Amino acid sequence: MHLRRLLLALVAGAVAPAAALQAQDGVRLIPVDRVVAVVATKPILWSEVLERISLARAQGLQVPSDSAAQMAIAKDILEQLVDEEVLLAVATDFKLEVPETEVSANVDRQFDQIRGQFGTEAEFREALRREGFGTPEEYRRKTLEQAQRDERQRKALDTLRALGRLAPVNVTEREVAEAFERLKARLGPRPALVAFRQVVVPPRPRQAAKDRARARIDSLRARLEAGADFDSLARAVSMDQGSAQQGGDLGWNRRGRMVQAFDNMMFALAPGRISPVVETEFGFHVMRVDRVRAGEVRARHILIQPDVDSTDAAAARLRADSVRTLWQGGMPFDTLIARYHDPAEERSIPEGYPIDSLPPEYRVALRSVPEGGFSQVFAMPMPGTQLSKYIVAFVTQAKPAGEWSLADYQERIRRQLQEERSTRRTLDNLRREYYVSVRL
């Protein structure tokens, strides 16, 4: 039986037998929708529960055959919807909005990945129709709406966290151990693991290249001041691959998420004004703040990076050799990071990571390095160029393949339990603040 018909039949049976009507010809009429919960002033309909179950089924949920288990799934889904609406009520109170443009790129990638799993467009459309999603356009619209809901909920939690309103929780060592035992059966054997700190030394442009880049960003800024469209110009010329296709849009950001010079300008700039040129480790930027709200700004920027060449790469290799010598000689890691490290790269992999899942350059360089040892300098190619960055790593943990132990997962499990329980307790508190009525 199709899931939607199956659950509508469930409505008539286990959910609301009193609501089923008896027609004169003896045919039972089944109510197709009703309010099953209310959060603040927002009703949650039974059809919304069915739609969410259909989505979960399309993603692999196995629907049991007995009505009691079906009802348990429906109630779980309804509880999730109530939690979502509570967070959306918080988002409304804090005026946290998410325009389509903020999530559309990720939705489109997800949509393309799903469509790519089918041989033809006709097969894709038939699968959507079979699961009750209508046309691809309707499916994309629903996915976009859900992505906006999800992002508003995330922002609501982030805001509560920033305000210190997430409920504190304690997790005992026994609870961590019990969670590990439940997890252990699904883990399988442990691969060889490595954890390390690293200094990544990039090629640095020479002064002549920086002067050319500065002249170009000055020219672009003049065009913006003269009225050029920021969005179009960013798409055409910005070298920030992460934001260029969004017209330079960086989304909402709090203090401290960007490098300091950029961060300082972003939070000092009046909305709608074109910034002075800002130089950072990444190059030269010009930016505009579009919107401001409590503790956050939404800005866009154009980045112009100076050219680097093989001469600059050779100089980077020499600096990396110096880093290894200084590090072995006792220079503090933080000092080396401040002087030499590429801020776009991770400083460390602090927890054991499967060595065979690392890029091949790391696997070769780190496989034979003992715990407490330094790697040789090794090169990591820079995508889209013929150049490389140069890396020195210090191995903080090296474990051969074997069985997983509690120590391997202890801190990760503790953090996960704390986050889950804090979120759950916070949601329970919020349910008491907002009007919540569950009627299923």
TACORQUI-V32372 format. One record per residue. N is the residue number from 1. RES is the residue in one letter. D_FIRST is the distance of its C-alpha to the first C-alpha in Angstrom with 1 decimal. Layout:
N;RES;D_FIRST + N;RES;D_FIRST
This chain:
1;M;0.0 + 2;H;3.8 + 3;L;6.3 + 4;R;8.4 + 5;R;6.7 + 6;L;5.9 + 7;L;9.6 + 8;L;10.9 + 9;A;10.2 + 10;L;11.9 + 11;V;14.7 + 12;A;15.4 + 13;G;15.6 + 14;A;17.1 + 15;V;18.2 + 16;A;20.1 + 17;P;20.2 + 18;A;23.6 + 19;A;22.4 + 20;A;20.2 + 21;L;22.4 + 22;Q;23.3 + 23;A;24.2 + 24;Q;27.0 + 25;D;24.9 + 26;G;22.9 + 27;V;19.7 + 28;R;18.4 + 29;L;18.5 + 30;I;16.4 + 31;P;18.4 + 32;V;16.8 + 33;D;19.3 + 34;R;22.1 + 35;V;24.5 + 36;V;23.5 + 37;A;26.6 + 38;V;29.9 + 39;V;32.1 + 40;A;35.6 + 41;T;34.9 + 42;K;31.5 + 43;P;28.5 + 44;I;25.1 + 45;L;22.2 + 46;W;18.8 + 47;S;17.5 + 48;E;19.5 + 49;V;17.8 + 50;L;14.3 + 51;E;16.0 + 52;R;17.6 + 53;I;14.5 + 54;S;13.0 + 55;L;16.5 + 56;A;16.6 + 57;R;13.3 + 58;A;15.0 + 59;Q;18.0 + 60;G;16.6 + 61;L;15.2 + 62;Q;13.3 + 63;V;10.9 + 64;P;11.7 + 65;S;9.9 + 66;D;12.7 + 67;S;13.1 + 68;A;16.6 + 69;A;15.8 + 70;Q;13.2 + 71;M;16.0 + 72;A;18.5 + 73;I;16.8 + 74;A;16.8 + 75;K;20.4 + 76;D;21.4 + 77;I;20.2 + 78;L;22.0 + 79;E;25.1 + 80;Q;25.1 + 81;L;25.0 + 82;V;27.9 + 83;D;29.9 + 84;E;29.4 + 85;E;30.6 + 86;V;33.6 + 87;L;34.7 + 88;L;34.2 + 89;A;36.5 + 90;V;39.0 + 91;A;38.8 + 92;T;39.5 + 93;D;42.5 + 94;F;43.9 + 95;K;43.2 + 96;L;41.2 + 97;E;39.7 + 98;V;37.9 + 99;P;38.3 + 100;E;35.9 + 101;T;38.7 + 102;E;38.7 + 103;V;35.2 + 104;S;34.5 + 105;A;36.0 + 106;N;33.7 + 107;V;30.6 + 108;D;31.8 + 109;R;32.3 + 110;Q;28.8 + 111;F;27.4 + 112;D;29.5 + 113;Q;28.5 + 114;I;24.8 + 115;R;25.5 + 116;G;27.8 + 117;Q;25.1 + 118;F;24.0 + 119;G;26.2 + 120;T;26.3 + 121;E;25.8 + 122;A;23.4 + 123;E;21.1 + 124;F;21.3 + 125;R;20.5 + 126;E;17.5 + 127;A;16.1 + 128;L;16.9 + 129;R;15.4 + 130;R;12.0 + 131;E;12.2 + 132;G;13.3 + 133;F;17.0 + 134;G;18.6 + 135;T;21.8 + 136;P;23.7 + 137;E;26.1 + 138;E;23.6 + 139;Y;22.3 + 140;R;25.9 + 141;R;26.8 + 142;K;24.2 + 143;T;25.3 + 144;L;28.9 + 145;E;28.4 + 146;Q;26.8 + 147;A;29.7 + 148;Q;32.2 + 149;R;30.7 + 150;D;30.9 + 151;E;34.5 + 152;R;35.6 + 153;Q;34.3 + 154;R;36.2 + 155;K;39.3 + 156;A;39.1 + 157;L;39.1 + 158;D;41.9 + 159;T;43.9 + 160;L;43.6 + 161;R;44.6 + 162;A;47.6 + 163;L;48.7 + 164;G;48.5 + 165;R;45.8 + 166;L;43.4 + 167;A;43.6 + 168;P;45.6 + 169;V;44.2 + 170;N;45.7 + 171;V;44.1 + 172;T;45.9 + 173;E;46.6 + 174;R;44.8 + 175;E;41.6 + 176;V;42.0 + 177;A;42.6 + 178;E;39.6 + 179;A;37.3 + 180;F;38.9 + 181;E;38.2 + 182;R;34.5 + 183;L;34.6 + 184;K;36.9 + 185;A;34.5 + 186;R;32.4 + 187;L;35.5 + 188;G;36.8 + 189;P;40.5 + 190;R;42.5 + 191;P;43.8 + 192;A;47.3 + 193;L;47.6 + 194;V;50.1 + 195;A;50.9 + 196;F;53.7 + 197;R;55.6 + 198;Q;56.6 + 199;V;58.9 + 200;V;57.7 + 201;V;60.7 + 202;P;59.9 + 203;P;62.4 + 204;R;64.3 + 205;P;65.7 + 206;R;69.4 + 207;Q;71.2 + 208;A;71.5 + 209;A;67.7 + 210;K;67.2 + 211;D;69.8 + 212;R;68.0 + 213;A;64.6 + 214;R;66.4 + 215;A;67.9 + 216;R;64.6 + 217;I;62.8 + 218;D;65.9 + 219;S;65.6 + 220;L;61.8 + 221;R;62.6 + 222;A;65.3 + 223;R;62.8 + 224;L;60.5 + 225;E;63.4 + 226;A;64.2 + 227;G;60.8 + 228;A;58.6 + 229;D;54.9 + 230;F;53.9 + 231;D;50.3 + 232;S;51.4 + 233;L;54.3 + 234;A;52.2 + 235;R;49.6 + 236;A;52.6 + 237;V;54.8 + 238;S;53.4 + 239;M;53.3 + 240;D;50.7 + 241;Q;47.7 + 242;G;45.4 + 243;S;46.4 + 244;A;48.0 + 245;Q;44.8 + 246;Q;44.2 + 247;G;47.7 + 248;G;49.1 + 249;D;46.8 + 250;L;46.8 + 251;G;44.4 + 252;W;45.4 + 253;N;47.8 + 254;R;49.7 + 255;R;53.1 + 256;G;53.5 + 257;R;50.6 + 258;M;52.9 + 259;V;56.2 + 260;Q;59.0 + 261;A;60.9 + 262;F;57.7 + 263;D;56.5 + 264;N;59.8 + 265;M;60.0 + 266;M;56.4 + 267;F;57.0 + 268;A;60.5 + 269;L;59.6 + 270;A;59.3 + 271;P;56.2 + 272;G;56.7 + 273;R;59.8 + 274;I;60.2 + 275;S;61.2 + 276;P;64.2 + 277;V;63.6 + 278;V;62.3 + 279;E;62.9 + 280;T;60.6 + 281;E;60.1 + 282;F;57.5 + 283;G;59.9 + 284;F;60.9 + 285;H;58.6 + 286;V;58.9 + 287;M;56.3 + 288;R;55.4 + 289;V;53.8 + 290;D;51.3 + 291;R;50.2 + 292;V;51.3 + 293;R;49.8 + 294;A;50.7 + 295;G;51.3 + 296;E;49.5 + 297;V;50.4 + 298;R;48.5 + 299;A;50.7 + 300;R;50.8 + 301;H;53.3 + 302;I;54.8 + 303;L;55.9 + 304;I;58.6 + 305;Q;59.3 + 306;P;62.6 + 307;D;62.7 + 308;V;63.2 + 309;D;64.5 + 310;S;65.5 + 311;T;68.6 + 312;D;66.5 + 313;A;64.2 + 314;A;67.3 + 315;A;68.5 + 316;A;65.2 + 317;R;65.5 + 318;L;69.0 + 319;R;67.7 + 320;A;64.9 + 321;D;67.7 + 322;S;69.6 + 323;V;66.5 + 324;R;66.2 + 325;T;69.9 + 326;L;69.9 + 327;W;66.8 + 328;Q;68.3 + 329;G;71.5 + 330;G;69.9 + 331;M;69.1 + 332;P;66.3 + 333;F;62.8 + 334;D;62.5 + 335;T;65.7 + 336;L;64.5 + 337;I;61.3 + 338;A;63.2 + 339;R;65.6 + 340;Y;63.6 + 341;H;59.8 + 342;D;57.4 + 343;P;55.6 + 344;A;52.5 + 345;E;52.0 + 346;E;50.9 + 347;R;53.9 + 348;S;52.2 + 349;I;49.3 + 350;P;50.1 + 351;E;47.5 + 352;G;47.1 + 353;Y;45.1 + 354;P;44.2 + 355;I;47.1 + 356;D;45.1 + 357;S;42.9 + 358;L;45.9 + 359;P;47.2 + 360;P;49.4 + 361;E;52.6 + 362;Y;51.9 + 363;R;50.9 + 364;V;54.2 + 365;A;56.3 + 366;L;55.0 + 367;R;54.1 + 368;S;57.6 + 369;V;58.6 + 370;P;59.2 + 371;E;58.2 + 372;G;60.9 + 373;G;61.8 + 374;F;62.0 + 375;S;60.5 + 376;Q;62.6 + 377;V;62.2 + 378;F;59.3 + 379;A;58.0 + 380;M;54.6 + 381;P;54.2 + 382;M;53.6 + 383;P;50.8 + 384;G;52.1 + 385;T;55.7 + 386;Q;58.0 + 387;L;59.0 + 388;S;58.0 + 389;K;58.0 + 390;Y;59.7 + 391;I;58.5 + 392;V;60.1 + 393;A;58.0 + 394;F;58.9 + 395;V;56.6 + 396;T;56.0 + 397;Q;53.7 + 398;A;53.2 + 399;K;51.2 + 400;P;50.6 + 401;A;47.3 + 402;G;46.4 + 403;E;44.3 + 404;W;43.1 + 405;S;45.2 + 406;L;44.8 + 407;A;47.5 + 408;D;45.4 + 409;Y;42.7 + 410;Q;44.5 + 411;E;45.2 + 412;R;41.9 + 413;I;40.1 + 414;R;42.5 + 415;R;42.0 + 416;Q;38.3 + 417;L;38.4 + 418;Q;40.9 + 419;E;39.0 + 420;E;35.7 + 421;R;37.6 + 422;S;39.8 + 423;T;36.9 + 424;R;35.1 + 425;R;38.3 + 426;T;39.1 + 427;L;35.7 + 428;D;36.3 + 429;N;39.8 + 430;L;38.5 + 431;R;36.0 + 432;R;39.2 + 433;E;41.0 + 434;Y;38.3 + 435;Y;36.7 + 436;V;33.3 + 437;S;31.3 + 438;V;27.8 + 439;R;26.1 + 440;L;22.8
